[in-house]
């Protein structure tokens, strides 16, 4: 499998805008359904390459349908140490991708939603750029050691939230409220509701991890 191939994962959470994923999926993307996330694929008319999970939430008729269309089924026991979404991310990583878009990763289950957000910061996935997308909002993790580009449309909301501790040595460009070798402290709301003045903007960090949440009226690049 070619390096730099992108994966799109459908989890079993909310997908409020059923048309939005169609604007992001490319023809050569690896498509993975995490258990009940296959229901979103059925609605969208997308055939996943893999369906992964313990299959406690997928409709069995849909499972048979996708098997008939060529989807490979990877079954895990119900008593397992990982959520279906984490298993899907692990599998995508094993396939050699370095960028993953996750739809349906958030929902009414707060424990699942929080765990899925924190999953982005796992030390197991430092080589991956994993993004949770719900309608016009996206969450990703920014780590030290590189310049992160923030794409979107002028006027988009960009929030930077430290995760796991204070984030220091933050430098931004293209944001309305700039940071120049500054600190965002864990638990502070200082980094909320910045504005994209120039696209792409950029964020660099010396130490720490930032959650980057963007809200846009357009599709994500």
Secondary structure, DSSP 8 states (H G I E B T S, - for coil): --TT-EEEEE-SS--S-TTGGGGT--TT-EEEEEGGGHHHHHHHT---SEEEE--SSS-HHHHHHHHHTT-EEEE--SS-SS-HHHHHHHHHHHTT-SEEEEES--SS-HHHHHHHHHHTT-GGGTT-EEEEEETTEEEEEEETTS-EEE-S-TT-EEEEEEEEEEEEEEEEESBSS--EEEEE-TT--TTSSEEB-SSSEEEE-SEEEEEEEEE-SS---
